Amino acid sequence: MNDSSWGAPTGAGYWGPPDQGPSQGASPAGPAYEQHAVEETRPMPIVPEMPDVPAGGGGQDDDRGAARPSGPLFSETHETPHEAQQHESRQEPMPSAAQPAPAQPKKSAGRDLGAAIGVGVGLGAVIVASLFIVKAVFIGVIAVAVVVGLWELTSRLEERKGIKAPLVPLAVGGAAMVVAGYVRGTEGAWVAMALTALAVMVWRMTEPPEGYLRDVTAGVFAAFYVPFLATFVALMLTADDGPQRVLTFLLLTVVSDTGAYAIGWRFGKHKLAPRISPGKTREGLVGAVTFAMAAGALCMQFLIDGGAWWQGLVLGLVVAASATLGDLGESMIKRDLGIKDMGTLLPGHGGIMDRLDSLLPTAPVVWLLLVIFVGAG
C-alpha cells in the first residue's frame, strides 16, 4: 500500500468526486470530515459490468461486509486513514527484490560439544587405563555402568509409564551376570540371567498384584537389554588378547558413531528413519559404514592376533549396522517414553544409557565374529 492512501484523494476516486461535502459544494478539509463522509454519505460505486471474479481474489475486506470489486481497474482504490490502517494490518508482506534473502540458520549439534568432548575423553582414559592395567578393575567398571544404566531405565519407566520394574534384584543380578560371564563364560552368563529373571518375579510378589505381569515383563526386558548384552564385553576380555579385542570393539563403535555424525551433519539430506530419529540420515549411515570398515581393517591387521584386514572390513560393516540399529532401538524407547535423554549424569551426553545404546547390541556381534575369525583365544 502506498503513502497516498493515508491522505485525502486528489481526483475522482473510487468513492466519487472529493469536492462535494455532505450538503455543501465546498469540501471541508481534515480527517474528521473524511471519516464522516465515509460513514454517513458514501454512495455505492457505479462500475461497469465486470467478468466474474474467482472467490477469494481482490480486496474483500470492507468493514461494512460488502465485497469490493477487484482487478486492474480498481488497483488504486482510495481509502480513509482508518480503513487503510486496518487493511494494511491484514495484508501479507509482499516479497521485494530489494530485500535480502533470509540467512540460512547454521547447523547445530544440539549439545554442548565442549562438555561432550571433555566427558568422552575422561571416560575413555578411565576405560583404557583399567583395561590394560588390571582386568578385574575393568570388570568393575562394566558392573558400575550396568547398575547405573538399570537405575536410569527403571526410573524413566516408572516416571513416564508407571511401570515399577524392581531395581534391587536387577542391580544385584546384573552385576553378578557380568562377573559370572567373566569367570564362567557363556554358561555362567546364562545361569545368572535366569536367576535374575526369577529374582525379579519373586521380588515383585511383595507388591499388590495389579500390574504384576507388566512390571515383571519390564524387569526381564531390562535384565536382558543392559547386563546380559554387556556380559559379552566381559567374555571378550577372557581371551589371551582380551584387552585388544575389547579395544577393537570400543574403537569400531565410537568410529562408527563419529563417522555417522560427521558425514550426516555435513552432507545429510535424506532421512534414514524420520519417525524414530529425525536427525539420522542415509548419508550418515554411509559415513558410519565407511569409517567403521576402515577402522576395522586397521584393527584386525594390527591389534588382533591372527586377524586379517579383509576380516576387519566385514567386522566394520556389521558393527556399523548393529550400532545404528542399537541407536534407533533406544530412540524408539525414548520416543515411547516421551523423553530426549535417559539421564543427565554425563554433561553433553545425557545419561549412561545414552552412551550404551550403540555399544550394548554391538558387543555380542563383535564377540561372535572374533570367535569365528580368530577363535575364542
NUVEXLUM-228304 format. One record per residue (C-alpha): residue number from 0; residue in one letter; x, y, z. Coordinates in pm, 1 decimal. Layout:
BEGIN
@num:NUM | residuo:A | x:X | y:Y | z:Z
...
END
This chain:
BEGIN
@num:0 | residuo:M | x:0.0 | y:0.0 | z:0.0
@num:1 | residuo:N | x:141.3 | y:339.1 | z:-98.8
@num:2 | residuo:D | x:154.6 | y:653.6 | z:118.1
@num:3 | residuo:S | x:-119.3 | y:836.1 | z:-74.0
@num:4 | residuo:S | x:-386.3 | y:621.0 | z:80.6
@num:5 | residuo:W | x:-324.1 | y:791.6 | z:416.4
@num:6 | residuo:G | x:-428.1 | y:1141.2 | z:280.3
@num:7 | residuo:A | x:-732.5 | y:1281.4 | z:105.1
@num:8 | residuo:P | x:-785.8 | y:1178.2 | z:-261.3
@num:9 | residuo:T | x:-676.0 | y:1434.0 | z:-520.1
@num:10 | residuo:G | x:-914.7 | y:1341.6 | z:-801.4
@num:11 | residuo:A | x:-1222.7 | y:1140.0 | z:-880.8
@num:12 | residuo:G | x:-1160.1 | y:824.6 | z:-692.9
@num:13 | residuo:Y | x:-1348.3 | y:509.4 | z:-608.7
@num:14 | residuo:W | x:-1596.2 | y:679.1 | z:-378.2
@num:15 | residuo:G | x:-1679.0 | y:968.6 | z:-618.6
@num:16 | residuo:P | x:-1558.7 | y:1331.2 | z:-652.9
@num:17 | residuo:P | x:-1389.8 | y:1466.7 | z:-344.2
@num:18 | residuo:D | x:-1512.8 | y:1823.5 | z:-396.2
@num:19 | residuo:Q | x:-1864.0 | y:1763.6 | z:-264.3
@num:20 | residuo:G | x:-1938.7 | y:1765.3 | z:104.9
@num:21 | residuo:P | x:-2237.7 | y:1603.5 | z:261.5
@num:22 | residuo:S | x:-2462.4 | y:1907.3 | z:190.9
@num:23 | residuo:Q | x:-2248.5 | y:2194.9 | z:64.3
@num:24 | residuo:G | x:-2043.1 | y:2235.7 | z:-250.2
@num:25 | residuo:A | x:-1731.6 | y:2330.5 | z:-54.6
@num:26 | residuo:S | x:-1543.6 | y:2043.3 | z:88.2
@num:27 | residuo:P | x:-1411.2 | y:2095.6 | z:439.5
@num:28 | residuo:A | x:-1058.7 | y:1975.4 | z:489.0
@num:29 | residuo:G | x:-937.2 | y:1738.6 | z:755.8
@num:30 | residuo:P | x:-969.4 | y:1370.2 | z:855.3
@num:31 | residuo:A | x:-1283.2 | y:1432.6 | z:1063.5
@num:32 | residuo:Y | x:-1482.3 | y:1524.3 | z:750.4
@num:33 | residuo:E | x:-1341.2 | y:1232.5 | z:560.5
@num:34 | residuo:Q | x:-1442.0 | y:987.1 | z:831.7
@num:35 | residuo:H | x:-1790.0 | y:1142.3 | z:846.7
@num:36 | residuo:A | x:-1824.5 | y:1128.6 | z:470.3
@num:37 | residuo:V | x:-1725.0 | y:763.4 | z:462.6
@num:38 | residuo:E | x:-1960.0 | y:655.7 | z:739.1
@num:39 | residuo:E | x:-2265.4 | y:871.6 | z:655.1
@num:40 | residuo:T | x:-2286.1 | y:979.2 | z:290.8
@num:41 | residuo:R | x:-2069.6 | y:743.6 | z:93.1
@num:42 | residuo:P | x:-2269.6 | y:634.7 | z:-214.7
@num:43 | residuo:M | x:-2247.0 | y:294.2 | z:-368.2
@num:44 | residuo:P | x:-1998.6 | y:279.7 | z:-656.7
@num:45 | residuo:I | x:-2121.2 | y:276.1 | z:-1015.5
@num:46 | residuo:V | x:-1898.6 | y:47.0 | z:-1211.2
@num:47 | residuo:P | x:-1923.3 | y:-123.2 | z:-1547.2
@num:48 | residuo:E | x:-2024.0 | y:-485.2 | z:-1557.0
@num:49 | residuo:M | x:-1713.9 | y:-693.0 | z:-1495.8
@num:50 | residuo:P | x:-1644.9 | y:-1060.2 | z:-1556.2
@num:51 | residuo:D | x:-1692.3 | y:-1292.5 | z:-1266.0
@num:52 | residuo:V | x:-1402.3 | y:-1275.6 | z:-1020.4
@num:53 | residuo:P | x:-1292.5 | y:-1601.9 | z:-860.2
@num:54 | residuo:A | x:-1377.8 | y:-1633.6 | z:-493.7
@num:55 | residuo:G | x:-1103.3 | y:-1519.8 | z:-263.0
@num:56 | residuo:G | x:-944.9 | y:-1275.0 | z:-507.9
@num:57 | residuo:G | x:-925.5 | y:-897.5 | z:-488.9
@num:58 | residuo:G | x:-989.9 | y:-672.7 | z:-193.8
@num:59 | residuo:Q | x:-1280.9 | y:-820.2 | z:4.0
@num:60 | residuo:D | x:-1200.4 | y:-667.2 | z:339.3
@num:61 | residuo:D | x:-1457.2 | y:-381.4 | z:350.0
@num:62 | residuo:D | x:-1560.4 | y:-311.9 | z:706.1
@num:63 | residuo:R | x:-1928.6 | y:-295.9 | z:607.9
@num:64 | residuo:G | x:-1934.2 | y:-654.7 | z:482.0
@num:65 | residuo:A | x:-1977.4 | y:-573.1 | z:112.1
@num:66 | residuo:A | x:-1721.8 | y:-718.7 | z:-126.8
@num:67 | residuo:R | x:-1512.7 | y:-465.6 | z:-310.8
@num:68 | residuo:P | x:-1450.9 | y:-501.0 | z:-684.5
@num:69 | residuo:S | x:-1105.1 | y:-620.0 | z:-770.1
@num:70 | residuo:G | x:-883.3 | y:-621.1 | z:-1071.8
@num:71 | residuo:P | x:-663.3 | y:-371.4 | z:-1254.8
@num:72 | residuo:L | x:-935.5 | y:-100.9 | z:-1278.0
@num:73 | residuo:F | x:-950.0 | y:-76.1 | z:-900.7
@num:74 | residuo:S | x:-583.4 | y:-115.5 | z:-814.3
@num:75 | residuo:E | x:-565.5 | y:248.6 | z:-698.7
@num:76 | residuo:T | x:-865.2 | y:234.6 | z:-464.8
@num:77 | residuo:H | x:-867.8 | y:523.7 | z:-216.0
@num:78 | residuo:E | x:-933.2 | y:455.4 | z:147.6
@num:79 | residuo:T | x:-972.6 | y:660.4 | z:459.2
@num:80 | residuo:P | x:-687.3 | y:656.5 | z:710.9
@num:81 | residuo:H | x:-885.0 | y:430.9 | z:942.4
@num:82 | residuo:E | x:-959.0 | y:182.2 | z:662.3
@num:83 | residuo:A | x:-606.0 | y:196.4 | z:534.6
@num:84 | residuo:Q | x:-465.8 | y:110.1 | z:876.0
@num:85 | residuo:Q | x:-699.7 | y:-188.0 | z:911.3
@num:86 | residuo:H | x:-634.8 | y:-302.0 | z:555.0
@num:87 | residuo:E | x:-260.2 | y:-276.4 | z:593.5
@num:88 | residuo:S | x:-265.4 | y:-474.8 | z:916.6
@num:89 | residuo:R | x:-439.6 | y:-759.2 | z:729.3
@num:90 | residuo:Q | x:-207.4 | y:-761.1 | z:431.4
@num:91 | residuo:E | x:60.9 | y:-1024.7 | z:398.8
@num:92 | residuo:P | x:405.5 | y:-872.4 | z:344.2
@num:93 | residuo:M | x:486.5 | y:-871.4 | z:-24.9
@num:94 | residuo:P | x:825.3 | y:-1004.2 | z:-130.1
@num:95 | residuo:S | x:1058.7 | y:-742.4 | z:-264.1
@num:96 | residuo:A | x:1353.2 | y:-792.2 | z:-490.0
@num:97 | residuo:A | x:1541.3 | y:-530.5 | z:-290.3
@num:98 | residuo:Q | x:1508.6 | y:-726.2 | z:34.0
@num:99 | residuo:P | x:1799.6 | y:-963.4 | z:101.4
@num:100 | residuo:A | x:1719.3 | y:-1331.6 | z:131.4
@num:101 | residuo:P | x:1696.9 | y:-1452.0 | z:491.8
@num:102 | residuo:A | x:2015.4 | y:-1604.9 | z:618.0
@num:103 | residuo:Q | x:2013.1 | y:-1981.4 | z:645.8
@num:104 | residuo:P | x:2033.8 | y:-2099.1 | z:1007.3
@num:105 | residuo:K | x:2362.1 | y:-2255.5 | z:1098.5
@num:106 | residuo:K | x:2363.0 | y:-2624.0 | z:1174.8
@num:107 | residuo:S | x:2399.4 | y:-2704.5 | z:1539.6
@num:108 | residuo:A | x:2494.8 | y:-3022.6 | z:1711.7
@num:109 | residuo:G | x:2218.5 | y:-2968.5 | z:1967.5
@num:110 | residuo:R | x:2454.4 | y:-3033.2 | z:2262.4
@num:111 | residuo:D | x:2742.5 | y:-2872.4 | z:2445.2
@num:112 | residuo:L | x:3026.4 | y:-3008.1 | z:2232.0
@num:113 | residuo:G | x:3294.2 | y:-2885.3 | z:2471.5
@num:114 | residuo:A | x:3142.2 | y:-3073.4 | z:2763.1
@num:115 | residuo:A | x:3070.8 | y:-3376.3 | z:2544.9
@num:116 | residuo:I | x:3432.3 | y:-3398.0 | z:2425.9
@num:117 | residuo:G | x:3571.0 | y:-3346.4 | z:2776.1
@num:118 | residuo:V | x:3349.6 | y:-3614.5 | z:2927.9
@num:119 | residuo:G | x:3420.6 | y:-3852.3 | z:2640.9
@num:120 | residuo:V | x:3796.5 | y:-3813.4 | z:2676.1
@num:121 | residuo:G | x:3775.3 | y:-3861.8 | z:3053.0
@num:122 | residuo:L | x:3567.6 | y:-4179.0 | z:3021.8
@num:123 | residuo:G | x:3797.6 | y:-4311.0 | z:2752.7
@num:124 | residuo:A | x:4102.3 | y:-4257.7 | z:2972.1
@num:125 | residuo:V | x:3942.5 | y:-4442.9 | z:3264.5
@num:126 | residuo:I | x:3833.2 | y:-4732.0 | z:3042.9
@num:127 | residuo:V | x:4166.2 | y:-4774.2 | z:2864.3
@num:128 | residuo:A | x:4365.3 | y:-4746.9 | z:3187.6
@num:129 | residuo:S | x:4155.5 | y:-5009.1 | z:3365.2
@num:130 | residuo:L | x:4151.6 | y:-5230.7 | z:3056.8
@num:131 | residuo:F | x:4528.4 | y:-5261.9 | z:3020.8
@num:132 | residuo:I | x:4634.7 | y:-5240.5 | z:3384.6
@num:133 | residuo:V | x:4409.4 | y:-5481.3 | z:3574.5
@num:134 | residuo:K | x:4131.7 | y:-5674.9 | z:3402.4
@num:135 | residuo:A | x:3933.3 | y:-5706.7 | z:3723.8
@num:136 | residuo:V | x:3914.3 | y:-5328.8 | z:3752.1
@num:137 | residuo:F | x:3764.5 | y:-5310.7 | z:3404.4
@num:138 | residuo:I | x:3504.6 | y:-5571.9 | z:3503.7
@num:139 | residuo:G | x:3416.3 | y:-5344.0 | z:3793.4
@num:140 | residuo:V | x:3376.1 | y:-5051.0 | z:3551.5
@num:141 | residuo:I | x:3134.3 | y:-5259.5 | z:3341.8
@num:142 | residuo:A | x:2935.1 | y:-5359.9 | z:3652.0
@num:143 | residuo:V | x:2904.8 | y:-4998.1 | z:3768.3
@num:144 | residuo:A | x:2790.4 | y:-4886.1 | z:3421.8
@num:145 | residuo:V | x:2531.7 | y:-5165.8 | z:3418.5
@num:146 | residuo:V | x:2389.6 | y:-5072.5 | z:3759.2
@num:147 | residuo:V | x:2366.8 | y:-4702.1 | z:3670.7
@num:148 | residuo:G | x:2208.9 | y:-4787.1 | z:3335.2
@num:149 | residuo:L | x:1948.3 | y:-5006.1 | z:3505.3
@num:150 | residuo:W | x:1868.8 | y:-4726.9 | z:3750.7
@num:151 | residuo:E | x:1818.0 | y:-4478.2 | z:3465.8
@num:152 | residuo:L | x:1599.9 | y:-4716.9 | z:3266.3
@num:153 | residuo:T | x:1376.9 | y:-4825.8 | z:3556.0
@num:154 | residuo:S | x:1342.4 | y:-4466.7 | z:3680.2
@num:155 | residuo:R | x:1224.1 | y:-4342.8 | z:3341.2
@num:156 | residuo:L | x:982.2 | y:-4635.4 | z:3308.6
@num:157 | residuo:E | x:822.8 | y:-4551.7 | z:3642.0
@num:158 | residuo:E | x:814.5 | y:-4175.6 | z:3582.1
@num:159 | residuo:R | x:668.1 | y:-4186.3 | z:3232.8
@num:160 | residuo:K | x:465.0 | y:-4509.7 | z:3224.3
@num:161 | residuo:G | x:406.2 | y:-4603.9 | z:3585.9
@num:162 | residuo:I | x:595.4 | y:-4933.0 | z:3531.9
@num:163 | residuo:K | x:769.0 | y:-5046.6 | z:3851.6
@num:164 | residuo:A | x:1043.7 | y:-5284.4 | z:3743.3
@num:165 | residuo:P | x:1218.0 | y:-5390.5 | z:4068.8
@num:166 | residuo:L | x:1561.2 | y:-5227.3 | z:4074.8
@num:167 | residuo:V | x:1725.8 | y:-5416.6 | z:4362.6
@num:168 | residuo:P | x:1718.1 | y:-5766.8 | z:4207.5
@num:169 | residuo:L | x:1806.4 | y:-5615.7 | z:3869.9
@num:170 | residuo:A | x:2110.4 | y:-5433.0 | z:4004.9
@num:171 | residuo:V | x:2240.2 | y:-5729.1 | z:4208.3
@num:172 | residuo:G | x:2166.7 | y:-5979.2 | z:3934.1
@num:173 | residuo:G | x:2308.5 | y:-5751.1 | z:3663.0
@num:174 | residuo:A | x:2643.3 | y:-5707.9 | z:3840.0
@num:175 | residuo:A | x:2655.1 | y:-6081.9 | z:3913.2
@num:176 | residuo:M | x:2581.0 | y:-6153.1 | z:3548.0
@num:177 | residuo:V | x:2887.4 | y:-5958.4 | z:3431.5
@num:178 | residuo:V | x:3113.8 | y:-6126.9 | z:3686.4
@num:179 | residuo:A | x:2973.6 | y:-6473.4 | z:3607.6
@num:180 | residuo:G | x:3034.6 | y:-6420.0 | z:3238.2
@num:181 | residuo:Y | x:3397.7 | y:-6328.1 | z:3303.0
@num:182 | residuo:V | x:3458.3 | y:-6615.2 | z:3545.3
@num:183 | residuo:R | x:3242.7 | y:-6894.8 | z:3399.9
@num:184 | residuo:G | x:3197.3 | y:-6794.1 | z:3036.6
@num:185 | residuo:T | x:2871.7 | y:-6812.7 | z:2841.7
@num:186 | residuo:E | x:2724.1 | y:-7079.3 | z:3070.5
@num:187 | residuo:G | x:2772.9 | y:-6857.1 | z:3372.2
@num:188 | residuo:A | x:2611.4 | y:-6562.3 | z:3192.9
@num:189 | residuo:W | x:2300.9 | y:-6763.3 | z:3100.0
@num:190 | residuo:V | x:2260.4 | y:-6906.2 | z:3450.2
@num:191 | residuo:A | x:2293.0 | y:-6559.1 | z:3603.9
@num:192 | residuo:M | x:2036.6 | y:-6425.8 | z:3357.6
@num:193 | residuo:A | x:1786.5 | y:-6696.8 | z:3452.3
@num:194 | residuo:L | x:1837.6 | y:-6640.4 | z:3824.0
@num:195 | residuo:T | x:1796.6 | y:-6263.8 | z:3780.2
@num:196 | residuo:A | x:1465.2 | y:-6311.8 | z:3599.1
@num:197 | residuo:L | x:1346.9 | y:-6543.4 | z:3878.9
@num:198 | residuo:A | x:1452.3 | y:-6290.9 | z:4143.2
@num:199 | residuo:V | x:1255.7 | y:-6017.3 | z:3964.8
@num:200 | residuo:M | x:941.1 | y:-6233.2 | z:3967.4
@num:201 | residuo:V | x:974.7 | y:-6316.7 | z:4336.5
@num:202 | residuo:W | x:1063.3 | y:-5961.2 | z:4443.4
@num:203 | residuo:R | x:759.0 | y:-5817.6 | z:4269.4
@num:204 | residuo:M | x:533.3 | y:-6053.6 | z:4467.3
@num:205 | residuo:T | x:576.7 | y:-5831.4 | z:4771.8
@num:206 | residuo:E | x:367.7 | y:-5562.1 | z:4597.9
@num:207 | residuo:P | x:-6.7 | y:-5564.3 | z:4514.9
@num:208 | residuo:P | x:-97.1 | y:-5788.3 | z:4218.5
@num:209 | residuo:E | x:-217.2 | y:-5502.0 | z:3998.4
@num:210 | residuo:G | x:33.9 | y:-5457.0 | z:3716.2
@num:211 | residuo:Y | x:238.3 | y:-5763.3 | z:3816.8
@num:212 | residuo:L | x:274.7 | y:-5905.2 | z:3465.7
@num:213 | residuo:R | x:360.1 | y:-5561.0 | z:3324.1
@num:214 | residuo:D | x:628.2 | y:-5491.3 | z:3586.8
@num:215 | residuo:V | x:787.2 | y:-5835.7 | z:3564.8
@num:216 | residuo:T | x:797.3 | y:-5821.1 | z:3185.4
@num:217 | residuo:A | x:969.9 | y:-5484.6 | z:3200.3
@num:218 | residuo:G | x:1215.4 | y:-5620.1 | z:3457.8
@num:219 | residuo:V | x:1311.1 | y:-5921.1 | z:3245.6
@num:220 | residuo:F | x:1349.9 | y:-5693.7 | z:2943.3
@num:221 | residuo:A | x:1578.2 | y:-5461.0 | z:3141.9
@num:222 | residuo:A | x:1788.4 | y:-5757.9 | z:3260.9
@num:223 | residuo:F | x:1840.0 | y:-5877.7 | z:2904.7
@num:224 | residuo:Y | x:1886.3 | y:-5535.6 | z:2746.2
@num:225 | residuo:V | x:2150.3 | y:-5397.0 | z:2983.0
@num:226 | residuo:P | x:2352.3 | y:-5651.5 | z:3186.2
@num:227 | residuo:F | x:2316.2 | y:-5958.1 | z:2966.0
@num:228 | residuo:L | x:2432.0 | y:-5778.7 | z:2649.6
@num:229 | residuo:A | x:2710.8 | y:-5610.3 | z:2847.1
@num:230 | residuo:T | x:2831.4 | y:-5953.6 | z:2958.7
@num:231 | residuo:F | x:2969.1 | y:-6015.7 | z:2608.6
@num:232 | residuo:V | x:3228.2 | y:-5745.3 | z:2673.4
@num:233 | residuo:A | x:3346.1 | y:-5949.1 | z:2972.0
@num:234 | residuo:L | x:3350.7 | y:-6259.9 | z:2751.3
@num:235 | residuo:M | x:3579.6 | y:-6080.7 | z:2503.9
@num:236 | residuo:L | x:3813.4 | y:-5992.5 | z:2789.1
@num:237 | residuo:T | x:3866.9 | y:-6358.8 | z:2882.2
@num:238 | residuo:A | x:4074.2 | y:-6422.6 | z:2565.6
@num:239 | residuo:D | x:4454.2 | y:-6402.4 | z:2571.7
@num:240 | residuo:D | x:4435.3 | y:-6084.4 | z:2365.2
@num:241 | residuo:G | x:4121.5 | y:-5977.4 | z:2550.8
@num:242 | residuo:P | x:4218.6 | y:-5610.9 | z:2602.3
@num:243 | residuo:Q | x:4287.9 | y:-5575.3 | z:2229.1
@num:244 | residuo:R | x:3951.6 | y:-5731.8 | z:2145.0
@num:245 | residuo:V | x:3765.8 | y:-5500.3 | z:2380.6
@num:246 | residuo:L | x:3959.7 | y:-5201.7 | z:2247.7
@num:247 | residuo:T | x:3868.3 | y:-5303.2 | z:1891.2
@num:248 | residuo:F | x:3503.4 | y:-5328.8 | z:1990.8
@num:249 | residuo:L | x:3507.7 | y:-4983.9 | z:2152.9
@num:250 | residuo:L | x:3702.9 | y:-4818.6 | z:1871.0
@num:251 | residuo:L | x:3479.2 | y:-4952.4 | z:1594.5
@num:252 | residuo:T | x:3161.7 | y:-4846.2 | z:1773.7
@num:253 | residuo:V | x:3291.6 | y:-4497.5 | z:1851.1
@num:254 | residuo:V | x:3431.1 | y:-4453.0 | z:1499.5
@num:255 | residuo:S | x:3100.0 | y:-4564.9 | z:1350.0
@num:256 | residuo:D | x:2908.9 | y:-4308.6 | z:1557.1
@num:257 | residuo:T | x:3164.8 | y:-4039.3 | z:1474.0
@num:258 | residuo:G | x:3151.6 | y:-4111.9 | z:1101.3
@num:259 | residuo:A | x:2771.6 | y:-4103.8 | z:1103.9
@num:260 | residuo:Y | x:2770.8 | y:-3771.3 | z:1286.1
@num:261 | residuo:A | x:3042.8 | y:-3605.7 | z:1075.2
@num:262 | residuo:I | x:2907.2 | y:-3706.4 | z:734.6
@num:263 | residuo:G | x:2542.7 | y:-3671.2 | z:831.7
@num:264 | residuo:W | x:2594.5 | y:-3323.5 | z:978.3
@num:265 | residuo:R | x:2780.5 | y:-3201.7 | z:671.9
@num:266 | residuo:F | x:2605.6 | y:-3379.4 | z:384.3
@num:267 | residuo:G | x:2291.9 | y:-3534.3 | z:531.6
@num:268 | residuo:K | x:1974.1 | y:-3463.2 | z:331.3
@num:269 | residuo:H | x:1777.2 | y:-3787.9 | z:313.7
@num:270 | residuo:K | x:1620.5 | y:-3907.9 | z:639.0
@num:271 | residuo:L | x:1700.5 | y:-4261.3 | z:747.6
@num:272 | residuo:A | x:1412.8 | y:-4319.3 | z:991.3
@num:273 | residuo:P | x:1223.6 | y:-3991.1 | z:1038.1
@num:274 | residuo:R | x:955.8 | y:-4138.8 | z:1263.9
@num:275 | residuo:I | x:1212.9 | y:-4279.2 | z:1505.2
@num:276 | residuo:S | x:1512.7 | y:-4046.0 | z:1488.7
@num:277 | residuo:P | x:1470.4 | y:-3744.1 | z:1257.9
@num:278 | residuo:G | x:1835.5 | y:-3645.7 | z:1292.2
@num:279 | residuo:K | x:1972.3 | y:-3960.9 | z:1129.9
@num:280 | residuo:T | x:2030.1 | y:-3961.7 | z:755.1
@num:281 | residuo:R | x:2122.3 | y:-4213.0 | z:488.6
@num:282 | residuo:E | x:2436.7 | y:-4014.1 | z:418.9
@num:283 | residuo:G | x:2526.4 | y:-4050.9 | z:785.7
@num:284 | residuo:L | x:2483.4 | y:-4427.9 | z:759.5
@num:285 | residuo:V | x:2720.9 | y:-4432.0 | z:463.1
@num:286 | residuo:G | x:2969.3 | y:-4237.2 | z:673.1
@num:287 | residuo:A | x:2931.4 | y:-4484.3 | z:960.1
@num:288 | residuo:V | x:2993.9 | y:-4782.1 | z:731.5
@num:289 | residuo:T | x:3293.8 | y:-4620.3 | z:560.3
@num:290 | residuo:F | x:3465.0 | y:-4511.3 | z:881.1
@num:291 | residuo:A | x:3395.4 | y:-4838.7 | z:1062.2
@num:292 | residuo:M | x:3521.9 | y:-5055.3 | z:775.2
@num:293 | residuo:A | x:3845.0 | y:-4855.6 | z:753.5
@num:294 | residuo:A | x:3896.8 | y:-4875.8 | z:1130.1
@num:295 | residuo:G | x:3807.6 | y:-5246.1 | z:1128.7
@num:296 | residuo:A | x:4069.3 | y:-5325.9 | z:864.9
@num:297 | residuo:L | x:4337.2 | y:-5146.2 | z:1069.2
@num:298 | residuo:C | x:4235.8 | y:-5305.3 | z:1399.7
@num:299 | residuo:M | x:4218.0 | y:-5659.4 | z:1267.7
@num:300 | residuo:Q | x:4552.6 | y:-5619.5 | z:1092.9
@num:301 | residuo:F | x:4748.5 | y:-5463.5 | z:1379.9
@num:302 | residuo:L | x:4563.6 | y:-5537.6 | z:1707.9
@num:303 | residuo:I | x:4408.1 | y:-5884.7 | z:1683.7
@num:304 | residuo:D | x:4634.2 | y:-6189.5 | z:1684.0
@num:305 | residuo:G | x:4584.3 | y:-6383.5 | z:1360.2
@num:306 | residuo:G | x:4346.3 | y:-6124.5 | z:1216.5
@num:307 | residuo:A | x:4338.2 | y:-6010.5 | z:852.0
@num:308 | residuo:W | x:4241.0 | y:-5678.2 | z:700.9
@num:309 | residuo:W | x:3953.5 | y:-5822.1 | z:498.8
@num:310 | residuo:Q | x:3803.1 | y:-5961.3 | z:819.2
@num:311 | residuo:G | x:3815.9 | y:-5608.8 | z:953.4
@num:312 | residuo:L | x:3612.7 | y:-5485.2 | z:658.2
@num:313 | residuo:V | x:3339.6 | y:-5737.4 | z:736.5
@num:314 | residuo:L | x:3359.8 | y:-5658.8 | z:1106.4
@num:315 | residuo:G | x:3333.4 | y:-5283.9 | z:1044.8
@num:316 | residuo:L | x:3033.2 | y:-5325.8 | z:816.0
@num:317 | residuo:V | x:2846.4 | y:-5536.1 | z:1072.2
@num:318 | residuo:V | x:2939.4 | y:-5302.8 | z:1358.6
@num:319 | residuo:A | x:2805.6 | y:-5001.7 | z:1169.4
@num:320 | residuo:A | x:2475.8 | y:-5184.9 | z:1115.8
@num:321 | residuo:S | x:2441.4 | y:-5306.4 | z:1476.3
@num:322 | residuo:A | x:2542.9 | y:-4971.4 | z:1625.6
@num:323 | residuo:T | x:2287.5 | y:-4789.9 | z:1409.7
@num:324 | residuo:L | x:2012.9 | y:-5037.3 | z:1498.9
@num:325 | residuo:G | x:2101.9 | y:-5008.5 | z:1866.7
@num:326 | residuo:D | x:2083.0 | y:-4630.9 | z:1848.7
@num:327 | residuo:L | x:1747.4 | y:-4649.5 | z:1672.7
@num:328 | residuo:G | x:1622.9 | y:-4903.6 | z:1925.9
@num:329 | residuo:E | x:1687.0 | y:-4675.9 | z:2221.7
@num:330 | residuo:S | x:1546.8 | y:-4380.6 | z:2026.4
@num:331 | residuo:M | x:1229.5 | y:-4585.9 | z:1988.7
@num:332 | residuo:I | x:1218.8 | y:-4644.2 | z:2365.6
@num:333 | residuo:K | x:1275.1 | y:-4275.1 | z:2440.0
@num:334 | residuo:R | x:1006.6 | y:-4168.8 | z:2192.4
@num:335 | residuo:D | x:762.5 | y:-4407.9 | z:2357.5
@num:336 | residuo:L | x:853.2 | y:-4258.1 | z:2695.0
@num:337 | residuo:G | x:839.9 | y:-3902.0 | z:2559.5
@num:338 | residuo:I | x:1191.9 | y:-3805.0 | z:2669.4
@num:339 | residuo:K | x:1506.2 | y:-3684.0 | z:2495.6
@num:340 | residuo:D | x:1770.7 | y:-3841.9 | z:2720.4
@num:341 | residuo:M | x:1765.7 | y:-4127.7 | z:2968.6
@num:342 | residuo:G | x:1952.0 | y:-3919.9 | z:3225.5
@num:343 | residuo:T | x:2167.0 | y:-3616.8 | z:3297.6
@num:344 | residuo:L | x:2467.9 | y:-3779.5 | z:3460.2
@num:345 | residuo:L | x:2710.1 | y:-3706.8 | z:3173.4
@num:346 | residuo:P | x:2717.2 | y:-3339.5 | z:3061.4
@num:347 | residuo:G | x:2689.2 | y:-3313.5 | z:2684.0
@num:348 | residuo:H | x:2590.9 | y:-3680.5 | z:2653.1
@num:349 | residuo:G | x:2281.6 | y:-3729.8 | z:2865.1
@num:350 | residuo:G | x:2287.6 | y:-4042.5 | z:3077.1
@num:351 | residuo:I | x:2487.5 | y:-4363.9 | z:3084.9
@num:352 | residuo:M | x:2221.0 | y:-4538.1 | z:2876.5
@num:353 | residuo:D | x:2255.1 | y:-4268.3 | z:2610.3
@num:354 | residuo:R | x:2617.8 | y:-4382.0 | z:2566.1
@num:355 | residuo:L | x:2544.5 | y:-4754.1 | z:2589.7
@num:356 | residuo:D | x:2271.6 | y:-4753.3 | z:2325.0
@num:357 | residuo:S | x:2501.4 | y:-4849.2 | z:2036.4
@num:358 | residuo:L | x:2753.8 | y:-5043.1 | z:2249.2
@num:359 | residuo:L | x:2514.8 | y:-5297.1 | z:2401.2
@num:360 | residuo:P | x:2381.5 | y:-5462.0 | z:2082.1
@num:361 | residuo:T | x:2725.6 | y:-5441.7 | z:1920.4
@num:362 | residuo:A | x:2902.0 | y:-5639.5 | z:2195.0
@num:363 | residuo:P | x:2759.5 | y:-5985.6 | z:2108.0
@num:364 | residuo:V | x:2812.2 | y:-5918.9 | z:1736.0
@num:365 | residuo:V | x:3182.9 | y:-5838.6 | z:1778.8
@num:366 | residuo:W | x:3235.1 | y:-6126.4 | z:2022.4
@num:367 | residuo:L | x:3079.5 | y:-6377.0 | z:1780.9
@num:368 | residuo:L | x:3268.7 | y:-6255.7 | z:1472.1
@num:369 | residuo:L | x:3601.6 | y:-6254.5 | z:1656.1
@num:370 | residuo:V | x:3537.5 | y:-6611.5 | z:1769.8
@num:371 | residuo:I | x:3459.5 | y:-6710.1 | z:1410.0
@num:372 | residuo:F | x:3760.3 | y:-6527.9 | z:1262.4
@num:373 | residuo:V | x:4037.3 | y:-6598.3 | z:1514.0
@num:374 | residuo:G | x:3887.0 | y:-6833.2 | z:1775.2
@num:375 | residuo:A | x:3788.5 | y:-6786.8 | z:2138.5
@num:376 | residuo:G | x:4151.4 | y:-6725.1 | z:2239.3
END
